[in-house]
């Protein structure tokens, strides 16, 4: 009976440790070293982290880190250069493959409060990110469609289907990228 109690205690301890580890996220340093720590968004939706030994949070900045992950979030955030000025910023990987699909929350000031616009980018291989969708009012449907069509073009059947599809929103874009990446893996 004593052995069963000890084994059960060890098992419960391991479950508690495992659950505690699930609460934590991680940050990736400039040397691609992973540090497991507590990662969260502050009230301004800016990411911050602290290790179990720290008492205060530290801002997650692109000049010090290559990426981060918040426990419970489905996305991993990485540093990419975006926009005309190629400013380094954290973007979330939505899809990874031959064509990568990214998401970024871009802050702007609106009267007396901070607001955010969602921007979606695509990149093929090591090419720079290209903006294809914006949340506010989908400013780039024609340009975004052309960018994605050009990327899909080496899969003629899928590119033709995309070209005939009138929908151009987050879900349809993601679906075409997923299908393209799946077909690329099968080749």
Secondary structure, DSSP 8 states (H G I E B T S, - for coil): -HHHHHHHHHHHHHHHHHHHHHH-EEEEETT--EEEEEEEE-TTS-EEEE-TT-SS-EE--TTTEEEEE-TT-S-EEEEEEETTTTEEEEEEEEE-SSEEEEEEEEEEEETTEEEEEEEEEEEETTS--EEEEETTT-TTHHHHHHHHHHHHTTSHHHHHHHHH----SHHHHHHHHHHHHHHHHH-
